[in-house]
Amino acid sequence: MATKEKAKKTTTKPSIEFTVKAPEASEVFLVGDFNGWQMEGFQMRKFKDGICRKKVQLKPGRYEYLFLVDGNWWTDPQNDARCTNPFGQENSVIQINS
């Protein structure tokens, strides 16, 4: 689930932390329209409890995203906000307000 944290400065974009539970996964990436759906630089850090985390600074707006878990596309199981993508599947959606 993506959560919004307070920005330290008013000029700083807020850090959004994305999390997904994937205890058996070898690699988990966060991909979305905010990074051109590219994996590079967006590998999530896996913790002992099986939760993978990645913080991203995003400007206010609407973003679509997915997790790439060992080569498989996952919607965010903690986020019910979704939309249909061009491939007939669903993307998770997050709205960042100013």
N, C-alpha and C positions, 0 to 999 in steps of 0.2 A: 504494500500500500504506500502511496506517496503521502508524505506529511510535510506541512509547511513549517519552517522554522523562522524565528524572527531575524530580520536583517540587522546587522550591527550598525550600518550607516544607511541613511536614507538614499544615498546614491548607489548602494550595493544591491545587486539582484539577490532576491532571497534564495537560500539553499533549500532545495527540495530533496528529501531522502526517499528513495524508492527501495522497497524491501519485498522479498519473495522467499518463501520457505521451499528449499530444494535440497534436502539433506543428502540425497544420493547423487546429485549432479557433480560432474567434473568441472564444467565451465558454464557460467551464466553471464549473459550480456544484457544490458539495457539498450534498446534501440527504439528510435521514434523519429517523428518528423523534426524534432529539435536538433537531431544530429545527422540528418540525411539517411537514417536507417542503417548507419554504419556501426560496426562493432568496435573498430579501433578506438582505444581510449575509454571505452565504456564497459569494460569487464567489471563485474560486481565482485566485491570482496565477501568471501564465505566465512562465517563464524562457526564456532564449535556447536552451537545450537541448531545449525542447518539453515539459518537465516542468511540470505545474501543481501548486501546493502551497497548502494551507490548514491552519493550526493551529487546533485547537478544544480548549477545556477541557471534559472530561467526567468526571462522577462515575463510580465503579465501577458496572458493570452491562453488560448486553447491548444492543447497538444495531444496527439495520438501517440501511443507507445505500446510495445510488447517486450516480453522477456524472451531471449533466445537461450534455452536450456538444453545443453548438449545437442544443439542442432535442431531443436524442436521449438516452435513458436508457442508461447504461453500468454494468454491474457492475464491480467492482474487478478488473482482470485479474491483479493480484498477490496476490489473496486468494481462496483456494479455499473459504472458509467462506461458505456461501450458504443461503438458505431461500426457499421459494416464497412469493410475495406474493399478495394477493387477486385480482390481475389475471392469474394464471397464469404470471407471469414470475418471475425470481429477484432477490432483494436480496442485497447483500453483508452480512455479519455480522461485528461486532467485539465481543470480550469484553474489558472493562477490569477488571482485578483491582485490589484495594486494595493 
